[in-house]
Amino acid sequence: MPITIADVAIRAGVSKTTVSRVLNGKGELGQATAARVRAVIKELGYVPSDRAVGLARGRARVVGMLVPSLTWPWMGEVLQGAVDVVESEGYGLLLFTCNRGDESMRRFASQVSAKSFDGLLVVEPEGTLDYITALHDRGLPVILIDDRGRQPQFPSVQTTNRAGALAAAEHLLALGRRRPLVVTGLHRFGCTSERLAGFAEGYARAGLPLDPHLVVEGDFTLDCGRAAAQRLLAAGTPFDAVFAHNDLSAAGALQALRAAGRRVPEDVAVVGFDDLPLAAHTHPPLTSVHQPLRQMGEVAARALIAHFDGTPLPATPTVIPTTFTVRGSTSGA
């Protein structure tokens, strides 16, 4: 039978509360009593569970994480980064998605009320920022991952969407590409406006403002990238590059170009955004703006757990810069 806190209390001749105080360093105890309890703990080989110690300290030793859906292409990378840190620090992770809309949020709210977790990591589900802000204002530690340009009034971990898109523009310009097709994300997302602004800035600096007929709103799917390229190809609209706001859209454009007999990168160079594992396995491999997705999850989780141990949460957004990965869709290698 496993040794319990009650066994320690009986052998040491004290209450379970006293043993708990020794374990957690709480309360005024005589040195002799504390020494006796520690000796019995060692003698019996008692090992308190992380959860028991956490509850004694007023913590669940659980991190909550709220995300829109696990079907988002890059969500797995962010989640893995958070899990790596949470598990290494001896915490559990309670994951919530918003796949069922209001029903999902009601279930999430019930877990908030039950204090099932000590703090919250959030990839903001659409329409929930006010509610999350209210939770933060009521004292729940919250860190937002990928703030999508909203600049919340609580800590966030983000990346350089605008600078990443500017790097894509500069790369294409250096290759002599003057008429890029831009397949954006949904316009209501802050990351879309930032990426479009950064890319447009690069071309404007070169005296080549973007042709509005070549800027097409997409929805971050394979189909939208394929459809945008197919439509322009069918209409005979010339373009010599594609900049897609995520890798899936870029992969769809690659499919359309290949089906139309256009050579990549000789005829059309293609750049994506995210640099997911998929990017290395398209045909040809995709040049992409690398988002530090796993690192963003790691940094957010580490800051939250450090806060549990007394470190103040960051007062300003933590920004992890994008980088640029060149592959065959622009280099011809």
C-alpha positions in Angstrom: 0.0 0.0 0.0 1.3 3.5 -0.8 2.4 5.6 2.2 -0.1 8.5 2.8 0.1 11.8 4.7 -2.0 10.1 7.4 0.7 7.5 7.9 3.3 10.2 8.4 1.1 12.0 10.9 0.4 8.9 13.0 4.1 7.9 13.1 5.2 11.5 14.0 2.4 12.0 16.5 1.1 15.1 14.8 -1.9 16.1 12.7 -2.2 15.8 9.0 -2.3 19.6 8.9 1.0 19.8 10.6 2.6 17.4 8.1 1.1 19.5 5.3 2.6 22.7 6.7 6.0 21.0 6.9 5.7 19.9 3.3 4.7 23.3 2.1 6.8 25.5 4.4 3.7 27.2 5.8 2.7 28.1 9.3 4.7 28.6 12.5 6.2 25.2 13.6 8.7 24.4 16.3 12.0 23.3 14.9 11.9 20.0 16.8 8.4 19.2 15.5 9.4 20.0 11.9 12.6 17.9 12.2 10.6 15.0 13.6 8.1 15.1 10.7 10.9 15.3 8.1 12.6 12.4 9.7 9.4 10.3 9.5 8.9 11.3 5.9 12.4 10.1 5.1 12.0 6.9 7.1 8.7 5.9 5.5 9.7 7.1 2.0 6.6 9.3 1.6 6.5 11.1 -1.7 3.7 13.7 -2.0 2.1 14.0 -5.4 2.6 17.2 -7.4 -1.2 17.7 -7.4 -1.5 17.2 -3.6 1.3 19.8 -3.0 -0.3 22.1 -5.5 -3.7 22.0 -3.9 -2.2 22.5 -0.5 -0.6 25.7 -1.9 -3.9 26.8 -3.4 -3.0 25.7 -6.9 -4.3 23.1 -9.3 -0.9 22.7 -11.0 -2.8 22.8 -14.3 -2.5 25.2 -17.2 -5.6 25.9 -19.3 -5.3 26.5 -23.0 -8.1 27.9 -25.2 -7.9 27.7 -29.0 -10.3 28.0 -31.8 -9.8 24.6 -33.3 -7.1 21.9 -33.7 -7.7 21.9 -37.4 -5.8 25.2 -38.0 -2.7 24.1 -39.9 -0.2 25.6 -37.5 -2.0 24.9 -34.2 -0.2 21.7 -33.6 3.2 23.5 -33.5 2.1 26.1 -31.0 0.4 23.4 -28.9 3.5 21.2 -28.9 5.7 24.1 -27.8 3.4 24.8 -24.8 3.1 21.1 -23.9 6.9 20.6 -23.9 7.2 23.3 -21.2 4.1 22.5 -19.2 5.0 18.8 -18.9 8.7 19.5 -18.1 7.6 21.7 -15.2 5.3 19.1 -13.7 2.0 20.7 -14.7 -0.9 19.3 -16.5 -2.6 20.9 -19.5 -6.4 21.3 -19.9 -7.2 22.0 -23.5 -10.4 23.7 -24.7 -11.5 24.3 -28.3 -14.4 26.3 -29.7 -15.6 23.7 -32.2 -19.1 23.8 -30.8 -19.4 27.6 -30.5 -21.4 28.8 -27.5 -21.7 25.4 -26.1 -17.9 25.1 -26.0 -17.6 28.5 -24.3 -20.2 27.5 -21.7 -18.2 24.4 -20.8 -15.0 26.5 -20.7 -16.7 29.1 -18.4 -17.8 26.3 -16.0 -14.1 25.2 -15.7 -13.1 28.7 -15.0 -15.7 29.0 -12.2 -14.4 25.7 -10.8 -10.8 27.0 -10.8 -9.7 24.0 -12.7 -6.5 25.7 -13.8 -4.1 28.2 -12.5 -3.6 30.3 -15.6 -4.6 30.5 -19.3 -2.8 30.4 -22.6 -5.0 31.6 -25.5 -5.0 31.5 -29.2 -8.0 33.8 -29.5 -11.2 32.2 -30.8 -13.1 34.8 -32.8 -15.3 37.1 -30.7 -14.0 36.1 -27.3 -11.4 38.8 -26.6 -13.8 40.9 -24.4 -14.6 37.8 -22.3 -10.9 36.8 -22.0 -10.1 40.4 -21.0 -12.7 40.2 -18.3 -11.1 37.0 -16.9 -7.8 38.7 -16.8 -9.3 41.8 -15.1 -10.8 39.5 -12.4 -7.3 38.1 -11.6 -6.8 35.0 -13.9 -3.3 35.1 -15.3 -3.7 35.1 -19.1 -1.2 35.1 -22.0 -2.4 35.5 -25.6 -0.4 33.7 -28.3 -0.5 35.3 -31.8 -2.5 38.4 -31.0 -3.3 39.1 -34.7 -2.8 42.8 -34.4 -5.3 43.4 -31.6 -2.9 44.6 -28.9 -4.8 43.3 -25.8 -4.4 44.8 -22.4 -2.7 41.7 -21.0 0.5 39.9 -21.9 0.9 38.4 -25.4 3.5 36.5 -27.5 3.5 37.5 -31.1 5.7 37.5 -34.2 6.6 40.1 -36.9 3.9 39.6 -39.6 4.6 42.9 -41.3 8.4 42.4 -41.4 8.0 38.9 -42.6 5.9 40.0 -45.5 8.3 42.8 -46.3 11.1 40.2 -46.5 9.0 38.2 -48.9 8.6 41.3 -51.1 12.3 42.1 -51.1 13.1 38.5 -52.0 10.8 38.5 -55.0 12.0 42.0 -56.1 15.6 40.8 -56.0 14.5 38.0 -58.4 13.0 40.6 -60.8 9.4 39.7 -60.1 7.3 42.8 -60.7 3.7 41.6 -60.9 2.9 39.4 -57.9 -0.4 37.8 -57.2 -1.2 38.2 -53.5 -3.6 35.7 -51.9 -4.4 37.2 -48.6 -6.1 35.8 -45.5 -9.5 36.9 -44.2 -9.5 40.6 -44.1 -11.0 40.7 -40.6 -7.8 39.2 -39.1 -5.1 41.6 -38.0 -2.3 39.3 -39.3 -3.8 39.7 -42.8 -3.7 43.5 -42.8 -0.1 43.4 -41.4 1.1 41.0 -44.0 -0.5 42.9 -46.8 0.9 46.2 -45.6 4.4 44.8 -45.2 4.4 43.3 -48.7 2.9 46.4 -50.3 5.5 48.5 -48.5 8.3 46.5 -50.1 6.9 47.0 -53.6 6.1 50.6 -53.0 9.7 51.3 -52.1 10.7 49.9 -55.4 8.2 52.2 -57.2 5.9 49.3 -58.0 2.6 49.7 -56.2 0.5 46.5 -56.1 -2.1 46.0 -58.8 -5.4 45.8 -56.9 -6.6 43.3 -59.5 -3.8 41.0 -58.3 -4.8 41.2 -54.6 -7.3 38.4 -53.9 -8.9 37.7 -50.5 -8.5 34.1 -49.4 -9.4 32.1 -46.3 -6.1 30.3 -45.6 -7.1 27.1 -47.4 -5.6 25.1 -50.2 -8.7 25.7 -52.3 -8.5 29.5 -52.2 -4.9 29.6 -53.4 -5.7 27.2 -56.2 -8.9 29.1 -57.2 -7.1 32.5 -57.2 -4.4 31.3 -59.5 -6.8 29.4 -61.8 -9.0 32.4 -62.2 -6.2 34.7 -63.3 -4.6 32.1 -65.5 -8.0 31.5 -67.2 -8.5 35.3 -67.7 -5.0 35.7 -69.2 -4.0 38.1 -66.5 -0.2 38.2 -66.3 1.7 37.6 -63.0 5.2 36.4 -62.4 5.0 35.6 -58.6 2.6 34.5 -55.9 2.7 35.6 -52.3 0.2 33.7 -50.3 -0.6 34.5 -46.6 -0.1 30.9 -45.5 1.5 27.8 -46.8 -1.7 26.0 -47.6 -2.8 28.8 -50.0 0.6 28.8 -51.6 0.4 25.0 -52.1 -2.9 25.4 -53.8 -1.4 28.0 -56.2 1.4 25.6 -56.9 -1.1 23.0 -57.9 -2.9 25.4 -60.3 0.3 26.5 -61.9 1.5 23.0 -62.4 -1.9 22.0 -63.9 -1.6 24.9 -66.3 1.9 24.0 -67.5 3.5 27.0 -65.8 7.1 26.3 -64.5 7.9 27.2 -60.9 10.1 29.2 -60.3 11.1 29.9 -63.9 7.7 31.3 -65.0 6.2 32.1 -61.6 8.0 32.2 -58.2 5.9 31.3 -55.2 6.3 32.3 -51.5 4.1 31.2 -48.6 3.9 32.1 -44.9 4.3 30.0 -41.8 6.9 27.5 -42.9 5.0 24.5 -41.7 6.5 21.0 -42.3 4.3 20.8 -45.4 6.5 23.5 -47.0 9.4 21.2 -47.4 7.3 18.6 -49.2 5.4 20.5 -51.9 6.4 20.3 -55.5 8.7 22.2 -55.7 9.6 22.8 -52.0 8.1 26.0 -50.9 10.0 29.2 -50.0 8.2 30.6 -46.9 8.3 33.2 -44.2 9.0 31.1 -41.0 6.8 31.8 -38.1 8.4 30.7 -34.8 5.2 28.8 -33.9 6.6 26.2 -31.5 8.8 28.8 -29.8 5.8 31.1 -29.3 4.0 28.3 -27.4 7.1 27.6 -25.4 7.7 31.2 -24.4 4.1 31.8 -23.5 4.0 28.7 -21.3 7.3 29.5 -19.6 6.2 33.0 -18.8 2.9 31.8 -17.3 4.6 29.1 -15.1 7.3 31.6 -14.0 4.4 33.9 -12.9 3.1 31.1 -10.7 6.5 31.1 -8.9 6.4 34.9 -8.4 7.8 36.4 -11.5 5.6 39.3 -12.8 4.0 38.7 -16.2 5.6 40.7 -19.1 4.3 44.3 -19.2 4.7 44.5 -22.9 4.2 42.1 -25.8 6.9 39.5 -26.3 7.9 39.6 -30.0 9.7 36.7 -31.6 10.8 37.7 -35.1 10.1 35.8 -38.3 12.9 34.4 -40.5 12.9 33.5 -44.2 13.4 30.1 -45.6 14.4 29.9 -49.3 13.5 26.7 -51.2 12.9 25.6 -54.8 9.7 27.5 -55.4 11.9 30.7 -55.8 15.5 29.5 -56.1 15.1 26.8 -58.8 17.3 24.6 -56.7 
